[in-house]
Amino acid sequence: MGLALVHGRARAGIRAPEVKVEVHLGGGLPSMSIVGLPEAAVREAKDRVRAAIQCAQYEFPARRITVNLAPADLPKGGGRFDLPIALGILAASGQIPAEALRDWEFLGELGLTGELRGIDGALPAALAVAGTGRSLLVPVANGAEAALASDVPVHTARTLLEVCAMLGGRKTLPRATPPPQRALPSIDLRDVRGQTQARRALEIAAAGGHHLLFVGPPGCGKTLLASRLPGLLPPSSEAEALETAAVQSISGRGLDPTVWRARPFRSPHHTASAIALVGGGGEPRPGEVSLAHNGVLFLDELPEWSRQALEVLREPMESGVVTISRAARQSEFPARFQLVAAMNPCPCGWAGDISGRCRCSADAIARYRARISGPLLDRIDLHVEVPRLPPAALRPDAPGGEPSALVATRVGVAHARQHARAGVLNARLDQSGTARDCRLGSADQALLERAIEALHLSARAMHRILRVARTIADLDGSTDISQVHLTEALGYRGISGSAEMGAA
């Protein structure tokens, strides 16, 4: 009778809980069973493992083989347990030394020839292994990704035979190293001509982490402005970059480890469903809001999105987290993103343009704008009108805008002030933090209250105005919020205060 224990990792959201693969060889007719809440891909591992062991010139035991994946109440999916199961069978049958398995964790899917194939979620697994004192072995396809977790020794192998040779002391496996970082194509704010107010709002949004809405006719530069926002943000810290990369690792879309430090910019099409935005599925996967974690989510043609898809944004915009609940499991994904939305002012797109070409009726404009609910607009801090530029402003010899590097320097200084004062950006201040850091003088408080009454804004909108004013003061290097800061912040809420912009 033989017994072996191998360490592996499951995937549960962006977590990678430890799984102990216990293999027992007993008497009775030859058979193999896998227990411990395995899903279909794990139950099918028995056939892949048998062929891989035989192709590696090892003996597949003609015994009653029981494989237990502990803990039993954690669902196990995918082919990630193929390698641990195969090693457990070989160790239990005495073909490789069982004691050599103690200091290792193994992940990998097996081909019928014994080839090791890549899996998803290698980076979260590597981050989880870092606190155990063990080393991690992954397929070559996952080596660069897993090596991003610098606190854990990660080694790679191409075949089951190489792993067995390493465990037997006959071979040394190479250590995985992260690839050199690749610079993304430069997108500079200098390319944006004119649009002084929109550029200012973009700087404020970057400085305080605020959500932003651009309203303007077709071709006025809304998308161009939105795409420049990531270039104004400070570089991601290692912790932020690893968390963002971990989400990408489990998304099923793959992770490019050569650009893992770049802040994400996600721009889904307006036909995307609610599940595509927040995530879901039988085996929950992250959606666009999580793939934009620590970056920017850009929604163009906002009124063309389905009402259901837009409404699911409300909770993650407040909490920064998405929780997907299913009958058998619950998965939580981070979703701390900056929303930048863009829309036309009316169905034809030309309402308010000086050309007077718009022929939309007031009712048509009201219906168009009412596609966006009041509660969603309430959560967007900055509402900015982007006018059409005169042709002369678009000439090649027209003066360019301020480059992103200069704006990013001011944004970085504002971020430093906020982190020194409260530890978070202004947009993430809670109620007590807002009351502490966004105090107004009596005259300015009276001005704010009159504006709230005149624009029919909610208490949430009032707090967001205060946070925007605090950000403007930080950009100005001011300790206190003055009337000029408050007045500018109020100017970015005029659109939401309009009765035409829809109701709750």
RODO-2510 file (C-alpha; in nm, 4 decimals, decimal comma):
residues 504
     n   res          X          Y          Z
     1     m     0,0000     0,0000     0,0000
     2     g     0,1434     0,3411    -0,1034
     3     l     0,0509     0,6973    -0,0123
     4     a     0,1900     1,0268    -0,1467
     5     l     0,1167     1,3955    -0,0976
     6     v     0,1750     1,6652    -0,3620
     7     h     0,1049     2,0390    -0,3260
     8     g    -0,0918     2,2286    -0,5908
     9     r    -0,3109     2,5363    -0,6266
    10     a    -0,6732     2,5864    -0,7298
    11     r    -0,8194     2,9026    -0,8810
    12     a    -1,0937     3,0930    -0,6972
    13     g    -1,1329     3,4418    -0,8367
    14     i    -0,7905     3,6032    -0,8108
    15     r    -0,7058     3,3843    -0,5135
    16     a    -0,5124     3,0590    -0,5456
    17     p    -0,5994     2,8449    -0,2422
    18     e    -0,3700     2,5541    -0,1629
    19     v    -0,4833     2,2069    -0,2665
    20     k    -0,3242     1,8919    -0,1260
    21     v    -0,3256     1,6139    -0,3838
    22     e    -0,3319     1,2875    -0,1890
    23     v    -0,2760     0,9679    -0,3883
    24     h    -0,3442     0,6252    -0,2394
    25     l    -0,2649     0,2907    -0,4019
    26     g    -0,4739     0,0070    -0,2598
    27     g    -0,5717    -0,3481    -0,3354
    28     g    -0,8525    -0,4485    -0,5635
    29     l    -0,9257    -0,4375    -0,9331
    30     p    -0,7245    -0,1774    -1,1282
    31     s    -0,9151     0,1526    -1,1336
    32     m    -0,8671     0,5211    -1,0760
    33     s    -1,1047     0,7631    -0,9079
    34     i    -1,0675     1,1344    -0,8327
    35     v    -1,2612     1,2819    -0,5403
    36     g    -1,2729     1,6275    -0,3838
    37     l    -1,5336     1,8147    -0,5901
    38     p    -1,3582     1,7811    -0,9285
    39     e    -1,5178     1,9341    -1,2364
    40     a    -1,5273     1,7633    -1,5756
    41     a    -1,1765     1,8670    -1,6851
    42     v    -1,0293     1,7318    -1,3607
    43     r    -1,2202     1,4015    -1,3837
    44     e    -1,0821     1,3574    -1,7347
    45     a    -0,7266     1,3904    -1,5977
    46     k    -0,7119     1,0144    -1,5354
    47     d    -0,6819     0,9430    -1,9086
    48     r    -0,4263     1,2164    -1,9734
    49     v    -0,2183     1,1105    -1,6730
    50     r    -0,2178     0,7418    -1,7712
    51     a    -0,0958     0,8147    -2,1256
    52     a     0,1639     1,0695    -2,0065
    53     i     0,3136     0,8302    -1,7503
    54     q     0,3389     0,5516    -2,0032
    55     c     0,4926     0,7783    -2,2698
    56     a     0,7536     0,8871    -2,0142
    57     q     0,8578     0,5192    -1,9861
    58     y     0,7233     0,4805    -1,6328
    59     e     0,4836     0,2132    -1,5170
    60     f     0,1219     0,3019    -1,4543
    61     p     0,0303     0,0960    -1,1416
    62     a    -0,2253    -0,1816    -1,1938
    63     r    -0,3800    -0,0991    -0,8556
    64     r    -0,6873     0,0702    -0,7175
    65     i    -0,5826     0,4381    -0,7301
    66     t    -0,7699     0,6980    -0,5262
    67     v    -0,6837     1,0663    -0,5740
    68     n    -0,8198     1,3067    -0,3129
    69     l    -0,8075     1,6818    -0,3792
    70     a    -0,8295     1,8474    -0,0373
    71     p    -1,0089     2,0537     0,0845
    72     a    -1,3065     1,8554    -0,0383
    73     d    -1,5516     2,1481    -0,0419
    74     l    -1,3448     2,3659    -0,2796
    75     p    -1,4423     2,3262    -0,6475
    76     k    -1,1474     2,2191    -0,8665
    77     g    -1,1430     2,2968    -1,2384
    78     g    -0,9123     2,2924    -1,5392
    79     g    -0,6087     2,0831    -1,6225
    80     r    -0,3821     2,2412    -1,3584
    81     f    -0,3881     1,9260    -1,1405
    82     d    -0,2617     1,6856    -1,4089
    83     l     0,1043     1,7200    -1,3109
    84     p     0,0486     1,6899    -0,9318
    85     i    -0,1701     1,3814    -0,9860
    86     a     0,0893     1,2151    -1,2099
    87     l     0,3696     1,2875    -0,9627
    88     g     0,1581     1,1579    -0,6749
    89     i     0,0982     0,8280    -0,8578
    90     l     0,4686     0,7879    -0,9354
    91     a     0,5685     0,8729    -0,5757
    92     a     0,3073     0,6409    -0,4222
    93     s     0,4323     0,3563    -0,6428
    94     g     0,7961     0,4222    -0,5476
    95     q     0,9129     0,5303    -0,8921
    96     i     1,0236     0,8761    -0,7742
    97     p     1,1285     0,9779    -0,4209
    98     a     0,8268     1,0970    -0,2219
    99     e     1,0378     1,3105     0,0130
   100     a     1,1538     1,5227    -0,2832
   101     l     0,7989     1,6562    -0,3236
   102     r     0,7840     1,8328     0,0136
   103     d     0,9469     2,1603    -0,0865
   104     w     0,7682     2,2047    -0,4180
   105     e     0,4319     2,3051    -0,5550
   106     f     0,3346     2,1910    -0,9030
   107     l     0,0994     2,3246    -1,1701
   108     g     0,0537     2,2070    -1,5253
   109     e    -0,1659     2,0292    -1,7751
   110     l    -0,0310     1,7128    -1,9356
   111     g    -0,0476     1,6198    -2,2997
   112     l    -0,0740     1,2536    -2,3906
   113     t     0,2978     1,2512    -2,4742
   114     g     0,3930     1,3879    -2,1315
   115     e     0,4364     1,7441    -2,2606
   116     l     0,3566     2,0170    -2,0059
   117     r     0,1036     2,2723    -2,1291
   118     g     0,0290     2,6151    -1,9886
   119     i    -0,2588     2,6962    -1,7565
   120     d    -0,4352     3,0183    -1,6619
   121     g    -0,3846     3,1835    -1,3254
   122     a    -0,0129     3,1076    -1,2903
   123     l     0,0643     3,4513    -1,1434
   124     p    -0,1935     3,4362    -0,8584
   125     a    -0,0605     3,0899    -0,7762
   126     a     0,2969     3,2167    -0,7646
   127     l     0,1956     3,5068    -0,5389
   128     a     0,0223     3,2609    -0,3049
   129     v     0,3239     3,0272    -0,2925
   130     a     0,5493     3,3157    -0,1885
   131     g     0,4467     3,2891     0,1761
   132     t     0,4946     2,9131     0,2119
   133     g     0,8705     2,8752     0,1721
   134     r     0,8240     2,6263    -0,1126
   135     s     0,9352     2,6550    -0,4744
   136     l     0,6954     2,6484    -0,7688
   137     l     0,7258     2,4448    -1,0869
   138     v     0,5219     2,5457    -1,3906
   139     p     0,5237     2,4716    -1,7640
   140     v     0,7615     2,6770    -1,9772
   141     a     0,4607     2,8617    -2,1222
   142     n     0,3833     3,0063    -1,7767
   143     g     0,7407     3,0767    -1,6656
   144     a     0,7666     3,4448    -1,7593
   145     e     0,4295     3,5221    -1,6028
   146     a     0,4928     3,3347    -1,2774
   147     a     0,8388     3,4933    -1,2465
   148     l     0,6744     3,8330    -1,1954
   149     a     0,6239     3,7176    -0,8350
   150     s     0,9788     3,7973    -0,7308
   151     d     0,9506     3,6505    -0,3793
   152     v     0,9165     3,2869    -0,4877
   153     p     1,1635     3,0617    -0,6755
   154     v     0,9893     2,9602    -0,9992
   155     h     1,1280     2,6825    -1,2183
   156     t     1,0036     2,5572    -1,5529
   157     a     0,9906     2,2211    -1,7287
   158     r     0,8850     2,1031    -2,0726
   159     t     0,7845     1,7438    -1,9975
   160     l     0,6868     1,5120    -1,7167
   161     l     1,0138     1,3252    -1,7742
   162     e     1,2152     1,6411    -1,6957
   163     v     1,0247     1,6923    -1,3704
   164     c     1,0876     1,3326    -1,2631
   165     a     1,4569     1,3659    -1,3492
   166     m     1,4773     1,6790    -1,1326
   167     l     1,3061     1,5093    -0,8393
   168     g     1,5422     1,2145    -0,8751
   169     g     1,8456     1,4425    -0,8627
   170     r     1,9515     1,3712    -1,2214
   171     k     1,8693     1,7127    -1,3705
   172     t     1,8524     2,0781    -1,2729
   173     l     1,5576     2,2736    -1,4074
   174     p     1,6057     2,6359    -1,5206
   175     r     1,4767     2,9170    -1,3066
   176     a     1,2173     3,1392    -1,4710
   177     t     1,2992     3,5063    -1,5140
   178     p     1,0647     3,7935    -1,5995
   179     p     1,1092     3,9305    -1,9530
   180     p     1,2356     4,2843    -2,0183
   181     q     0,9651     4,5463    -2,0241
   182     r     0,8469     4,6716    -2,3609
   183     a     0,7544     5,0371    -2,4096
   184     l     0,4027     5,0917    -2,5398
   185     p     0,3472     5,3335    -2,8299
   186     s     0,3561     5,6910    -2,7042
   187     i     0,0175     5,8671    -2,6900
   188     d     0,0655     6,2302    -2,5928
   189     l    -0,1786     6,4967    -2,4823
   190     r     0,0177     6,7299    -2,7099
   191     d    -0,1834     6,5837    -3,0004
   192     v    -0,5069     6,7365    -2,8679
   193     r    -0,5644     7,0814    -3,0187
   194     g    -0,7616     7,3418    -2,8289
   195     q    -1,0240     7,2060    -2,5847
   196     t    -0,8780     7,3944    -2,2899
   197     q    -1,1633     7,3112    -2,0519
   198     a    -1,1666     6,9429    -2,1457
   199     r    -0,7888     6,9183    -2,0985
   200     r    -0,8219     7,0853    -1,7592
   201     a    -1,0956     6,8401    -1,6572
   202     l    -0,8764     6,5494    -1,7710
   203     e    -0,5933     6,6759    -1,5499
   204     i    -0,8270     6,7089    -1,2507
   205     a    -0,9629     6,3585    -1,3113
   206     a    -0,6088     6,2169    -1,3231
   207     a    -0,5019     6,4092    -1,0130
   208     g    -0,7903     6,2951    -0,7930
   209     g    -0,9008     5,9629    -0,9447
   210     h    -1,2374     6,1105    -1,0475
   211     h    -1,4846     5,9717    -1,3017
   212     l    -1,5387     6,1879    -1,6094
   213     l    -1,8076     6,2419    -1,8753
   214     f    -1,7454     6,4199    -2,2075
   215     v    -2,0476     6,5554    -2,3958
   216     g    -1,9987     6,6901    -2,7461
   217     p    -2,0705     6,6533    -3,1175
   218     p    -1,9126     6,3822    -3,3351
   219     g    -1,5424     6,4245    -3,4075
   220     c    -1,4751     6,6914    -3,1449
   221     g    -1,1996     6,4852    -2,9753
   222     k    -1,3767     6,3005    -2,6922
   223     t    -1,2120     5,9658    -2,7660
   224     l    -0,8771     6,1338    -2,8295
   225     l    -0,8923     6,2981    -2,4877
   226     a    -0,9968     5,9796    -2,3077
   227     s    -0,7115     5,7760    -2,4578
   228     r    -0,4599     6,0245    -2,3111
   229     l    -0,5670     5,9734    -1,9495
   230     p    -0,3414     5,6695    -1,8720
   231     g    -0,0383     5,8746    -1,9795
   232     l    -0,1185     6,1366    -1,7138
   233     l    -0,1304     5,8868    -1,4279
   234     p     0,1778     5,8039    -1,2191
   235     p     0,3428     5,4656    -1,2866
   236     s     0,1799     5,1729    -1,1073
   237     s     0,3430     5,0541    -0,7882
   238     e     0,4591     4,6939    -0,7898
   239     a     0,1641     4,5895    -0,5706
   240     e    -0,0858     4,7623    -0,8017
   241     a     0,0740     4,6175    -1,1140
   242     l     0,0765     4,2641    -0,9705
   243     e    -0,2902     4,2879    -0,8713
   244     t    -0,3848     4,4107    -1,2189
   245     a    -0,1718     4,1415    -1,3836
   246     a    -0,3317     3,8742    -1,1633
   247     v    -0,6754     3,9720    -1,2954
   248     q    -0,5505     3,9476    -1,6527
   249     s    -0,3913     3,6108    -1,5757
   250     i    -0,7221     3,4494    -1,4817
   251     s    -0,9312     3,6268    -1,7461
   252     g    -0,8798     3,3629    -2,0142
   253     r    -0,7445     3,6350    -2,2451
   254     g    -0,3848     3,5839    -2,1388
   255     l    -0,1270     3,8136    -1,9804
   256     d     0,1559     3,9800    -2,1683
   257     p     0,4371     3,9902    -1,9076
   258     t     0,6371     4,2376    -2,1172
   259     v     0,3898     4,5193    -2,0420
   260     w     0,2607     4,4105    -1,7025
   261     r     0,3388     4,7465    -1,5397
   262     a     0,1373     4,9492    -1,7914
   263     r    -0,1932     5,0833    -1,6626
   264     p    -0,4825     4,9187    -1,8499
   265     f    -0,7088     5,1107    -2,0862
   266     r    -1,0242     4,9145    -2,1691
   267     s    -1,2673     5,0333    -2,4355
   268     p    -1,5470     4,7756    -2,4829
   269     h    -1,8012     4,8137    -2,7626
   270     h    -2,1414     4,9539    -2,6683
   271     t    -2,3084     4,6208    -2,7573
   272     a    -2,1288     4,4486    -2,4647
   273     s    -2,3600     4,2813    -2,2129
   274     a    -2,3805     4,3376    -1,8388
   275     i    -2,1923     4,0100    -1,7807
   276     a    -1,9171     4,1210    -2,0185
   277     l    -1,8792     4,4372    -1,8102
   278     v    -1,8795     4,2990    -1,4561
   279     g    -1,7905     3,9338    -1,5172
   280     g    -1,9704     3,6068    -1,4644
   281     g    -2,0242     3,2689    -1,6238
   282     g    -2,0550     2,9197    -1,4782
   283     e    -1,6903     2,9423    -1,3741
   284     p    -1,6783     3,3149    -1,2909
   285     r    -1,4351     3,5225    -1,4936
   286     p    -1,3556     3,8925    -1,4515
   287     g    -1,5284     4,1447    -1,6755
   288     e    -1,4172     4,4740    -1,8263
   289     v    -1,4442     4,6673    -1,4988
   290     s    -1,1952     4,4282    -1,3371
   291     l    -0,9656     4,4188    -1,6406
   292     a    -0,9540     4,7997    -1,6049
   293     h    -0,8508     4,7719    -1,2372
   294     n    -0,5980     5,0463    -1,1498
   295     g    -0,6536     5,1895    -1,4972
   296     v    -0,9177     5,3449    -1,7195
   297     l    -1,2510     5,2129    -1,8467
   298     f    -1,3714     5,4116    -2,1479
   299     l    -1,7365     5,3837    -2,2545
   300     d    -1,8059     5,5599    -2,5818
   301     e    -2,1584     5,6415    -2,7069
   302     l    -2,2932     5,6126    -2,3534
   303     p    -2,6672     5,6426    -2,4389
   304     e    -2,6323     5,3551    -2,6893
   305     w    -2,5419     5,1104    -2,4133
   306     s    -2,8237     4,8957    -2,2767
   307     r    -2,9752     5,0277    -1,9550
   308     q    -2,9043     4,6964    -1,7776
   309     a    -2,5351     4,7064    -1,8701
   310     l    -2,4921     5,0627    -1,7439
   311     e    -2,6733     5,0040    -1,4171
   312     v    -2,4367     4,7251    -1,3129
   313     l    -2,1586     4,9844    -1,2987
   314     r    -2,3110     5,1658    -1,0056
   315     e    -2,1911     4,9362    -0,7250
   316     p    -1,8315     4,8861    -0,8434
   317     m    -1,7956     5,2609    -0,9012
   318     e    -1,8628     5,3072    -0,5301
   319     s    -1,6988     4,9993    -0,3768
   320     g    -1,4186     4,9134    -0,6189
   321     v    -1,5123     4,5443    -0,5974
   322     v    -1,7317     4,3052    -0,7969
   323     t    -1,8766     3,9970    -0,6300
   324     i    -2,0103     3,7217    -0,8575
   325     s    -2,2373     3,4775    -0,6734
   326     r    -2,3266     3,1336    -0,8070
   327     a    -2,5007     2,8386    -0,6460
   328     a    -2,1743     2,6518    -0,5843
   329     r    -1,9291     2,9378    -0,5337
   330     q    -1,8736     3,3079    -0,4875
   331     s    -1,5910     3,4966    -0,6549
   332     e    -1,4712     3,8477    -0,5798
   333     f    -1,2745     4,0566    -0,8302
   334     p    -1,1152     4,3993    -0,7743
   335     a    -1,2615     4,6798    -0,9872
   336     r    -1,1012     5,0070    -0,8820
   337     f    -1,1144     5,1834    -1,2174
   338     q    -1,1546     5,5348    -1,3495
   339     l    -1,4577     5,5696    -1,5730
   340     v    -1,4339     5,8015    -1,8717
   341     a    -1,7582     5,8170    -2,0699
   342     a    -1,8463     6,0031    -2,3882
   343     m    -2,1773     6,0887    -2,5503
   344     n    -2,3364     6,3123    -2,8094
   345     p    -2,5717     6,5857    -2,6852
   346     c    -2,8652     6,4580    -2,8953
   347     p    -2,9569     6,1775    -3,1415
   348     c    -2,8062     6,3603    -3,4404
   349     g    -2,5122     6,4810    -3,2316
   350     w    -2,5279     6,8514    -3,3093
   351     a    -2,7476     7,0064    -3,0388
   352     g    -2,6007     7,3375    -2,9263
   353     d    -2,3549     7,3598    -3,2161
   354     i    -2,3107     7,7111    -3,3573
   355     s    -2,3889     7,5812    -3,7066
   356     g    -2,7519     7,5312    -3,6033
   357     r    -2,7700     7,2062    -3,8013
   358     c    -2,9532     7,0129    -3,5237
   359     r    -3,3204     6,9494    -3,5992
   360     c    -3,3956     6,7216    -3,3017
   361     s    -3,7042     6,8148    -3,1026
   362     a    -3,6843     6,8881    -2,7321
   363     d    -3,8704     6,5611    -2,6607
   364     a    -3,6261     6,3613    -2,8742
   365     i    -3,3296     6,5154    -2,6920
   366     a    -3,4909     6,4479    -2,3525
   367     r    -3,5594     6,0816    -2,4432
   368     y    -3,2049     6,0386    -2,5705
   369     r    -3,0466     6,1781    -2,2560
   370     a    -3,2879     5,9913    -2,0295
   371     r    -3,1323     5,6642    -2,1447
   372     i    -2,8683     5,7354    -1,8802
   373     s    -3,0088     5,7111    -1,5305
   374     g    -2,9742     5,9868    -1,2740
   375     p    -2,8041     5,7608    -1,0158
   376     l    -2,5316     5,6714    -1,2666
   377     l    -2,4737     6,0351    -1,3610
   378     d    -2,4654     6,1190    -0,9912
   379     r    -2,1589     5,8966    -0,9552
   380     i    -1,9633     6,0755    -1,2296
   381     d    -1,7693     6,3634    -1,0754
   382     l    -1,6852     6,5763    -1,3788
   383     h    -1,9290     6,6540    -1,6617
   384     v    -1,7623     6,8474    -1,9418
   385     e    -1,8970     6,9912    -2,2661
   386     v    -1,6553     6,9472    -2,5568
   387     p    -1,7382     7,1880    -2,8413
   388     r    -1,6531     7,1475    -3,2088
   389     l    -1,3286     7,3217    -3,2974
   390     p    -1,3066     7,5710    -3,5863
   391     p    -1,1130     7,4335    -3,8858
   392     a    -0,8311     7,6833    -3,8329
   393     a    -0,7494     7,5234    -3,4963
   394     l    -0,6841     7,1899    -3,6705
   395     r    -0,4268     7,3145    -3,9223
   396     p    -0,0906     7,1305    -3,9102
   397     d     0,0865     7,4511    -3,8160
   398     a    -0,1601     7,5366    -3,5383
   399     p    -0,0038     7,5435    -3,1899
   400     g    -0,0090     7,2081    -3,0124
   401     g    -0,1260     7,1418    -2,6615
   402     e     0,0753     7,0955    -2,3434
   403     p     0,2633     6,7611    -2,3478
   404     s     0,1589     6,4754    -2,1217
   405     a     0,4910     6,4784    -1,9341
   406     l     0,4328     6,8271    -1,7911
   407     v     0,0748     6,7483    -1,6889
   408     a     0,1833     6,4157    -1,5393
   409     t     0,4379     6,5980    -1,3230
   410     r     0,1666     6,8161    -1,1698
   411     v    -0,0574     6,5107    -1,1277
   412     g     0,2217     6,3246    -0,9484
   413     v     0,2712     6,6123    -0,7032
   414     a    -0,1042     6,6204    -0,6326
   415     h    -0,1059     6,2427    -0,5747
   416     a     0,1792     6,2770    -0,3265
   417     r    -0,0114     6,5453    -0,1328
   418     q    -0,3209     6,3278    -0,1109
   419     h    -0,1353     6,0153    -0,0001
   420     a     0,0543     6,2134     0,2637
   421     r    -0,2686     6,3643     0,3944
   422     a    -0,5166     6,0727     0,3808
   423     g    -0,3406     5,7708     0,2298
   424     v    -0,5848     5,7589    -0,0657
   425     l    -0,6822     5,9722    -0,3618
   426     n    -0,9546     6,2304    -0,3060
   427     a    -1,2124     6,0369    -0,5094
   428     r    -1,1803     5,7465    -0,2644
   429     l    -1,2322     5,9479     0,0535
   430     d    -1,5106     5,8142     0,2703
   431     q    -1,7654     6,0338     0,4487
   432     s    -1,5459     6,1041     0,7496
   433     g    -1,2430     6,1704     0,5283
   434     t    -1,4450     6,4147     0,3191
   435     a    -1,5632     6,5988     0,6306
   436     r    -1,2044     6,6146     0,7609
   437     d    -1,0147     6,7129     0,4455
   438     c    -1,2747     6,9119     0,2475
   439     r    -1,3772     7,1811     0,4945
   440     l    -1,5175     7,5080     0,3617
   441     g    -1,5419     7,8533     0,5084
   442     s    -1,8880     7,9743     0,6077
   443     a    -1,9330     8,1873     0,2956
   444     d    -1,8214     7,9059     0,0660
   445     q    -2,0453     7,6582     0,2480
   446     a    -2,3420     7,8883     0,1890
   447     l    -2,2451     7,9118    -0,1804
   448     l    -2,2321     7,5324    -0,2080
   449     e    -2,5734     7,4924    -0,0437
   450     r    -2,7315     7,7475    -0,2779
   451     a    -2,5810     7,5689    -0,5782
   452     i    -2,7078     7,2302    -0,4582
   453     e    -3,0585     7,3713    -0,4281
   454     a    -3,0443     7,5447    -0,7666
   455     l    -2,9096     7,2411    -0,9528
   456     h    -3,1276     6,9916    -0,7605
   457     l    -2,8259     6,7759    -0,6716
   458     s    -2,8116     6,4925    -0,4198
   459     a    -2,6025     6,4598    -0,1054
   460     r    -2,3745     6,2216    -0,2963
   461     a    -2,3188     6,4865    -0,5640
   462     m    -2,2418     6,7441    -0,2951
   463     h    -1,9703     6,5232    -0,1459
   464     r    -1,8254     6,4593    -0,4906
   465     i    -1,8138     6,8323    -0,5596
   466     l    -1,6195     6,8791    -0,2362
   467     r    -1,3694     6,6088    -0,3364
   468     v    -1,3211     6,7636    -0,6800
   469     a    -1,2656     7,1033    -0,5153
   470     r    -1,0087     6,9413    -0,2866
   471     t    -0,8285     6,8013    -0,5930
   472     i    -0,8281     7,1421    -0,7628
   473     a    -0,6793     7,2911    -0,4467
   474     d    -0,4120     7,0184    -0,4417
   475     l    -0,3188     7,0983    -0,8014
   476     d    -0,2977     7,4633    -0,6975
   477     g    -0,0732     7,3753    -0,4022
   478     s    -0,3290     7,5161    -0,1579
   479     t    -0,3819     7,3826     0,1924
   480     d    -0,7416     7,5054     0,2055
   481     i    -1,0257     7,4993    -0,0457
   482     s    -1,0911     7,8545    -0,1591
   483     q    -1,3915     7,9967    -0,3412
   484     v    -1,2187     7,9777    -0,6789
   485     h    -1,1604     7,6028    -0,6285
   486     l    -1,5200     7,5448    -0,5242
   487     t    -1,6583     7,7527    -0,8116
   488     e    -1,4587     7,5539    -1,0662
   489     a    -1,5765     7,2244    -0,9144
   490     l    -1,9391     7,3421    -0,9311
   491     g    -1,8908     7,4254    -1,2988
   492     y    -1,8322     7,0584    -1,3730
   493     r    -2,1793     6,9586    -1,2419
   494     g    -2,3972     7,1831    -1,4576
   495     i    -2,4889     6,9073    -1,7034
   496     s    -2,6076     6,6668    -1,4351
   497     g    -2,8090     6,9459    -1,2807
   498     s    -3,0062     6,9866    -1,6014
   499     a    -3,3506     6,8330    -1,5904
   500     e    -3,2904     6,6987    -1,9393
   501     m    -3,0286     6,4500    -1,8235
   502     g    -3,2730     6,1905    -1,6998
   503     a    -3,4166     6,0775    -1,3724
   504     a    -3,3453     5,7946    -1,1335
***
